[in-house]
């Protein structure tokens, strides 16, 4: 079983009030890792120490993004956080047609080369627009062929594109290059909130089972929005994964 992390974007509102308390509660729940999107005033080294003092690790990071920040800053922060990968992601217009996909691929390949001297890989996080059909297949498939060295953090909920795609098949398609998976659940309807794992329409067990166990390193829980208490949903998601033997907590 793979260890469980949590994307801290899920708890962005709670983190504004007391980021340290959020980290403490996640450790108490039993999460093994955290994936920040914002350090809320801490330096990378301070954040890493706080996390490790609580018995967790920084499993990945969405700050800073390689395609939005100066590459030197990206390398420095990743190093201080103890990471081997830097994150990136692109918007809807970057996948709107084949020309846009080619331009996006050129950008990603350039970032790969810039990160190499520092020993860092580039990984990309997706939303639904990468899985909209373009010339007979998802736009991400065209991109993937043009970027042979890019790694992926497949967001398994968005990969379903609100039911237009099978997330199990998408995880299987990208499994050889996906060391990270975002695990989330929901109604697969646009503008509808996510729910705790096991309470929505996603077959979580099949999604996890479609990954390559020799490549996958972390399952990372994320709920972009939730109609119930977010911390309760985050805790219930951890419980669902551990009680069903799908992942390992602390």
MILUMFI-556318 format. One line per field, with one value per atom (N, C-alpha, C): residue number from 1; atom name; x, y, z. Coordinates in steps of 0.02 Angstrom, whole numbers, always signed. Layout:
MILUMFI-556318
pos	NUM; ...
site	CA; ...
c1	X; ...
c2	Y; ...
c3	Z; ...
end
This chain:
MILUMFI-556318
pos	1; 1; 1; 2; 2; 2; 3; 3; 3; 4; 4; 4; 5; 5; 5; 6; 6; 6; 7; 7; 7; 8; 8; 8; 9; 9; 9; 10; 10; 10; 11; 11; 11; 12; 12; 12; 13; 13; 13; 14; 14; 14; 15; 15; 15; 16; 16; 16; 17; 17; 17; 18; 18; 18; 19; 19; 19; 20; 20; 20; 21; 21; 21; 22; 22; 22; 23; 23; 23; 24; 24; 24; 25; 25; 25; 26; 26; 26; 27; 27; 27; 28; 28; 28; 29; 29; 29; 30; 30; 30; 31; 31; 31; 32; 32; 32; 33; 33; 33; 34; 34; 34; 35; 35; 35; 36; 36; 36; 37; 37; 37; 38; 38; 38; 39; 39; 39; 40; 40; 40; 41; 41; 41; 42; 42; 42; 43; 43; 43; 44; 44; 44; 45; 45; 45; 46; 46; 46; 47; 47; 47; 48; 48; 48; 49; 49; 49; 50; 50; 50; 51; 51; 51; 52; 52; 52; 53; 53; 53; 54; 54; 54; 55; 55; 55; 56; 56; 56; 57; 57; 57; 58; 58; 58; 59; 59; 59; 60; 60; 60; 61; 61; 61; 62; 62; 62; 63; 63; 63; 64; 64; 64; 65; 65; 65; 66; 66; 66; 67; 67; 67; 68; 68; 68; 69; 69; 69; 70; 70; 70; 71; 71; 71; 72; 72; 72; 73; 73; 73; 74; 74; 74; 75; 75; 75; 76; 76; 76; 77; 77; 77; 78; 78; 78; 79; 79; 79; 80; 80; 80; 81; 81; 81; 82; 82; 82; 83; 83; 83; 84; 84; 84; 85; 85; 85; 86; 86; 86; 87; 87; 87; 88; 88; 88; 89; 89; 89; 90; 90; 90; 91; 91; 91; 92; 92; 92; 93; 93; 93; 94; 94; 94; 95; 95; 95; 96; 96; 96; 97; 97; 97; 98; 98; 98; 99; 99; 99; 100; 100; 100; 101; 101; 101; 102; 102; 102; 103; 103; 103; 104; 104; 104; 105; 105; 105; 106; 106; 106; 107; 107; 107; 108; 108; 108; 109; 109; 109; 110; 110; 110; 111; 111; 111; 112; 112; 112; 113; 113; 113; 114; 114; 114; 115; 115; 115; 116; 116; 116; 117; 117; 117; 118; 118; 118; 119; 119; 119; 120; 120; 120; 121; 121; 121; 122; 122; 122; 123; 123; 123; 124; 124; 124; 125; 125; 125; 126; 126; 126; 127; 127; 127; 128; 128; 128; 129; 129; 129; 130; 130; 130; 131; 131; 131; 132; 132; 132; 133; 133; 133; 134; 134; 134; 135; 135; 135; 136; 136; 136; 137; 137; 137; 138; 138; 138; 139; 139; 139; 140; 140; 140; 141; 141; 141; 142; 142; 142; 143; 143; 143; 144; 144; 144; 145; 145; 145; 146; 146; 146; 147; 147; 147; 148; 148; 148; 149; 149; 149; 150; 150; 150; 151; 151; 151; 152; 152; 152; 153; 153; 153; 154; 154; 154; 155; 155; 155; 156; 156; 156; 157; 157; 157; 158; 158; 158; 159; 159; 159; 160; 160; 160; 161; 161; 161; 162; 162; 162; 163; 163; 163; 164; 164; 164; 165; 165; 165; 166; 166; 166; 167; 167; 167; 168; 168; 168; 169; 169; 169; 170; 170; 170; 171; 171; 171; 172; 172; 172; 173; 173; 173; 174; 174; 174; 175; 175; 175; 176; 176; 176; 177; 177; 177; 178; 178; 178; 179; 179; 179; 180; 180; 180; 181; 181; 181; 182; 182; 182; 183; 183; 183; 184; 184; 184; 185; 185; 185; 186; 186; 186; 187; 187; 187; 188; 188; 188; 189; 189; 189; 190; 190; 190; 191; 191; 191; 192; 192; 192; 193; 193; 193; 194; 194; 194; 195; 195; 195; 196; 196; 196; 197; 197; 197; 198; 198; 198; 199; 199; 199; 200; 200; 200; 201; 201; 201; 202; 202; 202; 203; 203; 203; 204; 204; 204; 205; 205; 205; 206; 206; 206; 207; 207; 207; 208; 208; 208; 209; 209; 209; 210; 210; 210; 211; 211; 211; 212; 212; 212; 213; 213; 213; 214; 214; 214; 215; 215; 215; 216; 216; 216; 217; 217; 217; 218; 218; 218; 219; 219; 219; 220; 220; 220; 221; 221; 221; 222; 222; 222; 223; 223; 223; 224; 224; 224; 225; 225; 225; 226; 226; 226; 227; 227; 227; 228; 228; 228; 229; 229; 229; 230; 230; 230; 231; 231; 231; 232; 232; 232; 233; 233; 233; 234; 234; 234; 235; 235; 235; 236; 236; 236; 237; 237; 237; 238; 238; 238; 239; 239; 239; 240; 240; 240; 241; 241; 241; 242; 242; 242; 243; 243; 243; 244; 244; 244; 245; 245; 245; 246; 246; 246; 247; 247; 247; 248; 248; 248; 249; 249; 249; 250; 250; 250
site	N; CA; C; N; CA; C; N; CA; C; N; CA; C; N; CA; C; N; CA; C; N; CA; C; N; CA; C; N; CA; C; N; CA; C; N; CA; C; N; CA; C; N; CA; C; N; CA; C; N; CA; C; N; CA; C; N; CA; C; N; CA; C; N; CA; C; N; CA; C; N; CA; C; N; CA; C; N; CA; C; N; CA; C; N; CA; C; N; CA; C; N; CA; C; N; CA; C; N; CA; C; N; CA; C; N; CA; C; N; CA; C; N; CA; C; N; CA; C; N; CA; C; N; CA; C; N; CA; C; N; CA; C; N; CA; C; N; CA; C; N; CA; C; N; CA; C; N; CA; C; N; CA; C; N; CA; C; N; CA; C; N; CA; C; N; CA; C; N; CA; C; N; CA; C; N; CA; C; N; CA; C; N; CA; C; N; CA; C; N; CA; C; N; CA; C; N; CA; C; N; CA; C; N; CA; C; N; CA; C; N; CA; C; N; CA; C; N; CA; C; N; CA; C; N; CA; C; N; CA; C; N; CA; C; N; CA; C; N; CA; C; N; CA; C; N; CA; C; N; CA; C; N; CA; C; N; CA; C; N; CA; C; N; CA; C; N; CA; C; N; CA; C; N; CA; C; N; CA; C; N; CA; C; N; CA; C; N; CA; C; N; CA; C; N; CA; C; N; CA; C; N; CA; C; N; CA; C; N; CA; C; N; CA; C; N; CA; C; N; CA; C; N; CA; C; N; CA; C; N; CA; C; N; CA; C; N; CA; C; N; CA; C; N; CA; C; N; CA; C; N; CA; C; N; CA; C; N; CA; C; N; CA; C; N; CA; C; N; CA; C; N; CA; C; N; CA; C; N; CA; C; N; CA; C; N; CA; C; N; CA; C; N; CA; C; N; CA; C; N; CA; C; N; CA; C; N; CA; C; N; CA; C; N; CA; C; N; CA; C; N; CA; C; N; CA; C; N; CA; C; N; CA; C; N; CA; C; N; CA; C; N; CA; C; N; CA; C; N; CA; C; N; CA; C; N; CA; C; N; CA; C; N; CA; C; N; CA; C; N; CA; C; N; CA; C; N; CA; C; N; CA; C; N; CA; C; N; CA; C; N; CA; C; N; CA; C; N; CA; C; N; CA; C; N; CA; C; N; CA; C; N; CA; C; N; CA; C; N; CA; C; N; CA; C; N; CA; C; N; CA; C; N; CA; C; N; CA; C; N; CA; C; N; CA; C; N; CA; C; N; CA; C; N; CA; C; N; CA; C; N; CA; C; N; CA; C; N; CA; C; N; CA; C; N; CA; C; N; CA; C; N; CA; C; N; CA; C; N; CA; C; N; CA; C; N; CA; C; N; CA; C; N; CA; C; N; CA; C; N; CA; C; N; CA; C; N; CA; C; N; CA; C; N; CA; C; N; CA; C; N; CA; C; N; CA; C; N; CA; C; N; CA; C; N; CA; C; N; CA; C; N; CA; C; N; CA; C; N; CA; C; N; CA; C; N; CA; C; N; CA; C; N; CA; C; N; CA; C; N; CA; C; N; CA; C; N; CA; C; N; CA; C; N; CA; C; N; CA; C; N; CA; C; N; CA; C; N; CA; C; N; CA; C; N; CA; C; N; CA; C; N; CA; C; N; CA; C; N; CA; C; N; CA; C; N; CA; C; N; CA; C; N; CA; C; N; CA; C; N; CA; C; N; CA; C; N; CA; C; N; CA; C; N; CA; C; N; CA; C; N; CA; C; N; CA; C; N; CA; C; N; CA; C; N; CA; C; N; CA; C; N; CA; C; N; CA; C; N; CA; C; N; CA; C; N; CA; C; N; CA; C; N; CA; C; N; CA; C; N; CA; C; N; CA; C; N; CA; C; N; CA; C; N; CA; C; N; CA; C; N; CA; C; N; CA; C; N; CA; C; N; CA; C; N; CA; C; N; CA; C; N; CA; C; N; CA; C; N; CA; C; N; CA; C
c1	+42; +0; +43; +19; +56; +35; +78; +62; +13; -22; -73; -47; -54; -41; -105; -101; -160; -137; -173; -161; -191; -149; -170; -217; -225; -276; -345; -355; -419; -436; -385; -395; -370; -377; -351; -384; -449; -483; -461; -457; -435; -363; -322; -251; -240; -285; -279; -282; -320; -330; -273; -253; -200; -170; -120; -89; -56; -24; +8; -42; -102; -152; -179; -183; -204; -155; -91; -40; -42; -53; -57; -116; -172; -232; -223; -191; -179; -133; -84; -39; -78; -123; -163; -210; -238; -281; -243; -179; -137; -109; -113; -83; -7; +21; +94; +129; +93; +124; +77; +107; +67; +96; +51; +70; +45; +90; +68; +55; +13; +3; +23; +32; +48; +81; +133; +168; +146; +99; +69; +121; +170; +219; +280; +279; +338; +388; +451; +501; +496; +520; +518; +551; +608; +642; +603; +572; +530; +471; +439; +382; +402; +456; +478; +492; +525; +541; +477; +429; +366; +331; +329; +297; +332; +399; +437; +436; +433; +428; +362; +312; +247; +244; +299; +301; +277; +270; +250; +308; +296; +346; +311; +350; +324; +328; +271; +272; +277; +258; +257; +240; +240; +222; +192; +144; +116; +138; +193; +221; +296; +330; +302; +294; +250; +241; +295; +323; +381; +365; +303; +286; +258; +260; +234; +284; +340; +389; +458; +502; +571; +603; +638; +661; +709; +749; +794; +757; +701; +660; +630; +607; +578; +629; +689; +742; +760; +765; +784; +731; +668; +614; +609; +611; +608; +664; +723; +780; +769; +745; +734; +678; +631; +577; +596; +655; +679; +646; +627; +589; +633; +611; +646; +607; +550; +507; +480; +470; +438; +372; +323; +255; +244; +197; +174; +102; +71; +2; -18; -66; -84; -160; -180; -251; -287; -353; -394; -368; -346; -324; -261; -224; -162; -176; -239; -258; -318; -331; -392; -391; -331; -324; -254; -240; -176; -117; -126; -72; -57; -109; -99; -64; -83; -51; +23; +40; +111; +150; +121; +154; +163; +112; +116; +170; +174; +225; +295; +303; +369; +388; +339; +352; +373; +336; +351; +419; +435; +500; +558; +548; +600; +609; +555; +559; +596; +582; +616; +692; +715; +786; +815; +776; +800; +806; +763; +764; +815; +834; +880; +945; +980; +1043; +1037; +978; +966; +942; +937; +914; +839; +801; +729; +691; +638; +591; +534; +502; +441; +381; +333; +270; +213; +161; +104; +41; +2; -64; -117; -167; -219; -284; -326; -397; -437; -499; -540; -524; -499; -491; -438; -390; -341; -372; -431; -464; -525; -530; -580; -554; -599; -578; -552; -496; -465; -439; -469; -449; -454; -509; -523; -498; -462; -437; -425; -415; -403; -343; -348; -293; -229; -235; -176; -138; -171; -136; -89; -112; -69; -9; -22; +31; +81; +56; +99; +150; +129; +175; +230; +214; +263; +312; +297; +336; +356; +404; +419; +450; +476; +509; +467; +408; +365; +333; +330; +295; +226; +183; +114; +90; +49; +9; -63; -88; -154; -206; -245; -303; -359; -374; -416; -489; -510; -578; -585; -540; -544; -532; -492; -479; -543; -594; -658; -696; -677; -710; -786; -808; -879; -916; -882; -912; -901; -868; -855; -799; -755; -700; -703; -669; -664; -599; -602; -540; -495; -524; -484; -440; -469; -431; -379; -395; -346; -287; -299; -243; -201; -234; -197; -156; -184; -149; -84; -86; -28; +14; +0; +28; +104; +135; +208; +245; +207; +239; +204; +168; +129; +151; +199; +220; +171; +126; +78; +8; -41; -111; -149; -191; -239; -302; -322; -380; -437; -492; -550; -613; -669; -733; -786; -840; -893; -947; -993; -1051; -1036; -977; -958; -1006; -1022; -1064; -1030; -1033; -1002; -1032; -988; -1007; -1038; -1029; -1052; -991; -999; -944; -921; -858; -832; -858; -848; -870; -812; -818; -769; -763; -704; -694; -743; -770; -818; -890; -901; -969; -995; -954; -973; -978; -969; -978; -914; -857; -794; -779; -759; -739; -667; -659; -592; -547; -573; -531; -504; -545; -523; -473; -484; -437; -368; -366; -302; -271; -312; -286; -259; -277; -254; -184; -157; -90; -37; +23; +81; +114; +111; +137; +212; +246; +318; +336; +287; +297; +264; +203; +165; +199; +203; +234; +185; +137; +91; +20; -29; -98; -112; -134; -142; -216; -246; -316; -324; -374; -390; -465; -492; -562; -560; -576; -573; -626; -684; -738; -782; -816; -856; -915; -975; -1034; -1038; -999; -996; -932; -920; -859; -798; -752; -696; -651; -636; -592; -623; -689; -723; -717; -723; -718; -647; -597; -528; -513; -540; -530; -567; -628; -666; -632; -599; -564; -504; -468; -411; -436; -490; -519; -541; -571; -595; -536; -482; -425; -393; -385; -351; -395; -459; -503; -518; -511; -523; -458; -404; -340; -314; -330; -309; -246; -230; -170; -153; -95; -67; -59; -85; -75; -14; -7; +50; +43
c2	-60; +0; +62; +114; +177; +224; +269; +316; +370; +399; +448; +518; +563; +633; +673; +738; +781; +846; +869; +933; +987; +1032; +1081; +1134; +1136; +1181; +1164; +1100; +1078; +1118; +1136; +1169; +1241; +1273; +1341; +1391; +1385; +1432; +1422; +1360; +1345; +1366; +1360; +1377; +1452; +1492; +1565; +1585; +1548; +1564; +1537; +1474; +1444; +1386; +1401; +1351; +1295; +1314; +1265; +1215; +1240; +1195; +1147; +1171; +1127; +1070; +1085; +1033; +984; +1009; +965; +918; +943; +901; +848; +866; +817; +761; +779; +728; +683; +712; +673; +626; +648; +604; +544; +554; +499; +506; +567; +578; +573; +542; +535; +593; +627; +680; +738; +795; +854; +883; +911; +943; +1016; +1063; +1133; +1166; +1217; +1262; +1333; +1343; +1408; +1393; +1429; +1416; +1463; +1507; +1551; +1585; +1615; +1655; +1618; +1552; +1514; +1511; +1506; +1491; +1417; +1395; +1324; +1280; +1302; +1262; +1260; +1316; +1317; +1271; +1273; +1230; +1157; +1140; +1070; +1046; +1086; +1067; +1057; +1103; +1097; +1031; +1016; +955; +893; +892; +834; +826; +881; +876; +843; +847; +816; +744; +718; +649; +638; +692; +687; +708; +707; +732; +777; +818; +855; +807; +781; +730; +759; +822; +856; +928; +970; +1040; +1070; +1114; +1153; +1226; +1237; +1304; +1300; +1341; +1379; +1335; +1355; +1317; +1335; +1284; +1294; +1339; +1337; +1378; +1446; +1463; +1528; +1568; +1538; +1571; +1567; +1608; +1608; +1540; +1511; +1442; +1434; +1487; +1483; +1476; +1512; +1507; +1437; +1410; +1343; +1292; +1296; +1249; +1257; +1319; +1331; +1305; +1319; +1297; +1221; +1191; +1117; +1086; +1115; +1089; +1095; +1153; +1163; +1118; +1101; +1057; +984; +970; +901; +861; +895; +863; +849; +801; +783; +805; +838; +858; +928; +964; +1029; +1025; +1061; +1057; +1107; +1090; +1135; +1119; +1164; +1153; +1208; +1194; +1241; +1251; +1306; +1324; +1298; +1312; +1287; +1308; +1370; +1394; +1358; +1328; +1293; +1225; +1204; +1140; +1148; +1209; +1222; +1194; +1186; +1157; +1128; +1096; +1061; +1110; +1168; +1217; +1239; +1248; +1267; +1211; +1149; +1092; +1089; +1101; +1100; +1155; +1213; +1268; +1252; +1223; +1203; +1150; +1103; +1051; +1081; +1131; +1164; +1197; +1228; +1260; +1208; +1153; +1100; +1069; +1056; +1026; +1073; +1137; +1186; +1185; +1179; +1176; +1112; +1057; +995; +1004; +1037; +1047; +1095; +1146; +1193; +1162; +1113; +1081; +1025; +997; +939; +951; +1008; +1018; +1016; +1031; +1029; +961; +913; +846; +842; +888; +890; +869; +831; +815; +866; +873; +913; +867; +881; +845; +894; +872; +914; +888; +935; +921; +943; +902; +917; +939; +969; +980; +944; +964; +927; +944; +1005; +1027; +987; +958; +916; +852; +834; +772; +784; +844; +857; +831; +805; +774; +825; +807; +849; +804; +810; +768; +694; +675; +604; +574; +612; +585; +643; +628; +683; +725; +789; +834; +813; +785; +764; +709; +668; +615; +645; +696; +730; +760; +793; +825; +773; +718; +665; +640; +631; +606; +656; +720; +772; +786; +758; +773; +708; +671; +604; +603; +660; +660; +692; +716; +745; +690; +702; +657; +686; +645; +666; +655; +701; +692; +693; +635; +633; +646; +699; +712; +667; +616; +562; +583; +634; +659; +701; +748; +790; +750; +697; +655; +623; +617; +590; +640; +704; +756; +751; +749; +748; +689; +633; +572; +557; +602; +591; +540; +533; +486; +439; +383; +334; +347; +371; +386; +326; +267; +207; +197; +206; +199; +254; +314; +369; +357; +333; +316; +261; +211; +156; +183; +229; +257; +292; +329; +369; +336; +273; +243; +238; +231; +224; +288; +344; +410; +449; +413; +447; +425; +460; +444; +470; +514; +545; +540; +529; +532; +577; +621; +657; +615; +597; +555; +598; +601; +638; +606; +626; +596; +651; +635; +684; +659; +702; +682; +681; +702; +706; +752; +807; +859; +926; +965; +1031; +1075; +1112; +1161; +1128; +1062; +1027; +1012; +1019; +1010; +938; +929; +863; +836; +771; +738; +695; +672; +627; +564; +535; +476; +421; +388; +335; +357; +422; +449; +476; +471; +497; +442; +461; +415; +384; +403; +376; +309; +261; +194; +200; +221; +236; +175; +118; +57; +40; +45; +30; +82; +145; +198; +184; +169; +154; +92; +42; -20; -15; +38; +47; +76; +101; +130; +76; +96; +50; +54; +0; +1; +12; +1; +13; +85; +123; +194; +240; +223; +264; +269; +330; +342; +367; +408; +439; +442; +431; +448; +512; +564; +629; +649; +654; +672; +747; +765; +836; +844; +892; +913; +987; +1006; +1077; +1117; +1087; +1119; +1064; +1079; +1028; +1062; +1033; +1062; +1046; +998; +981; +1010; +998; +1022; +991; +1034; +1010; +963; +980; +937; +869; +866; +802; +761; +793; +758; +733; +773; +753; +693; +695; +638; +576; +585; +528; +497; +538; +514; +471; +494; +455; +388; +390; +329; +281; +307; +264; +227; +263; +231; +178; +193; +145; +86; +99; +44; -4; +21; -22; -50; -41; -69; -41; +23; +53; +96; +115; +156; +152; +180; +173; +241; +247; +307; +299; +345; +342; +285
c3	+0; +0; +0; -33; -38; +19; +38; +92; +69; +118; +104; +121; +72; +84; +75; +88; +79; +47; -3; -34; +11; +35; +85; +57; -9; -38; -10; +6; +34; +96; +135; +200; +199; +142; +135; +182; +193; +237; +309; +331; +399; +409; +357; +362; +370; +345; +353; +426; +465; +536; +579; +567; +609; +570; +530; +487; +529; +584; +627; +655; +675; +702; +649; +587; +532; +524; +524; +516; +575; +635; +693; +687; +665; +660; +606; +551; +498; +522; +562; +590; +638; +677; +724; +687; +631; +591; +566; +549; +526; +456; +428; +363; +367; +315; +313; +279; +235; +196; +184; +168; +149; +85; +45; -18; -14; +0; +7; -60; -58; -115; -95; -29; +0; +67; +84; +148; +203; +189; +239; +284; +251; +287; +311; +309; +330; +272; +288; +237; +221; +163; +147; +200; +226; +276; +342; +360; +420; +412; +354; +342; +345; +312; +312; +383; +423; +492; +532; +524; +561; +543; +478; +455; +482; +477; +499; +575; +611; +684; +705; +662; +676; +651; +624; +602; +531; +493; +423; +378; +313; +265; +214; +180; +123; +63; +43; -9; -79; -86; -151; -137; -188; -178; -241; -230; -285; -279; -244; -239; -238; -279; -335; -397; -443; -504; -555; -586; -630; -689; -713; -772; -754; -690; -668; -627; -609; -567; -598; -574; -598; -580; -628; -620; -561; -548; -491; -425; -419; -358; -352; -408; -408; -383; -408; -389; -315; -293; -223; -174; -189; -144; -143; -201; -204; -165; -170; -132; -57; -35; +36; +64; +21; +43; +39; +10; +5; -51; -105; -158; -219; -259; -321; -383; -372; -428; -416; -471; -469; -507; -482; -510; -566; -609; -661; -678; -714; -736; -783; -826; -878; -880; -911; -914; -975; -979; -1034; -1103; -1110; -1175; -1199; -1153; -1171; -1203; -1203; -1233; -1280; -1304; -1341; -1412; -1441; -1507; -1514; -1570; -1578; -1578; -1606; -1605; -1533; -1494; -1423; -1385; -1399; -1366; -1383; -1446; -1466; -1431; -1425; -1391; -1316; -1286; -1216; -1206; -1253; -1250; -1255; -1298; -1304; -1238; -1205; -1140; -1089; -1087; -1038; -1050; -1113; -1129; -1111; -1120; -1100; -1024; -987; -914; -892; -925; -910; -915; -968; -978; -926; -906; -856; -787; -772; -706; -701; -756; -756; -718; -729; -694; -618; -592; -520; -497; -543; -525; -512; -541; -531; -594; -583; -637; -636; -692; -697; -694; -649; -651; -660; -694; -708; -675; -650; -621; -671; -680; -730; -698; -741; -726; -780; -790; -839; -911; -923; -993; -1031; -996; -1029; -1056; -1030; -1050; -1093; -1120; -1172; -1239; -1280; -1343; -1392; -1423; -1473; -1529; -1587; -1644; -1627; -1594; -1583; -1519; -1478; -1415; -1366; -1302; -1254; -1274; -1263; -1279; -1244; -1184; -1145; -1180; -1220; -1256; -1308; -1343; -1392; -1356; -1300; -1261; -1237; -1211; -1182; -1233; -1294; -1346; -1362; -1354; -1369; -1312; -1253; -1192; -1158; -1186; -1160; -1090; -1066; -1000; -945; -961; -910; -868; -803; -757; -742; -712; -701; -629; -608; -548; -573; -591; -621; -567; -579; -537; -562; -523; -548; -555; -518; -525; -588; -597; -656; -720; -715; -774; -801; -757; -779; -822; -820; -860; -853; -789; -772; -804; -807; -831; -905; -941; -1012; -1022; -973; -977; -917; -923; -869; -831; -769; -733; -722; -718; -711; -773; -831; -893; -900; -876; -881; -835; -775; -730; -762; -791; -824; -882; -920; -978; -958; -902; -882; -827; -810; -750; -751; -809; -811; -795; -795; -783; -728; -684; -632; -562; -533; -465; -412; -433; -386; -416; -373; -393; -345; -371; -330; -327; -266; -256; -228; -263; -239; -265; -237; -254; -259; -292; -300; -347; -365; -407; -482; -502; -573; -611; -579; -609; -603; -656; -654; -599; -566; -515; -453; -446; -385; -342; -276; -230; -226; -205; -193; -127; -117; -56; -30; +32; +60; +16; +14; -26; -6; -57; -45; -43; -46; -41; -108; -160; -225; -277; -340; -396; -423; -395; -420; -387; -427; -402; -378; -316; -289; -291; -271; -269; -338; -390; -458; -483; -464; -483; -453; -389; -356; -387; -400; -427; -498; -534; -602; -606; -550; -550; -553; -572; -572; -504; -466; -398; -395; -450; -452; -467; -489; -507; -456; -435; -390; -322; -296; -231; -179; -199; -151; -180; -136; -149; -109; -143; -111; -114; -56; -50; -64; -104; -115; -125; -90; -100; -114; -176; -194; -157; -148; -111; -83; -28; +5; +40; +34; +66; +140; +163; +234; +264; +327; +359; +324; +302; +262; +302; +364; +404; +415; +426; +434; +371; +313; +249; +237; +256; +249; +294; +355; +401; +376; +352; +326; +265; +224; +165; +185; +236; +262; +289; +325; +355; +300; +247; +192; +160; +147; +114; +159; +223; +267; +285; +299; +319; +261; +199; +141; +112; +148; +126; +61; +48; -15; -8; +53; +64; +138; +154; +221; +254; +315; +354; +400; +446; +492; +542
end
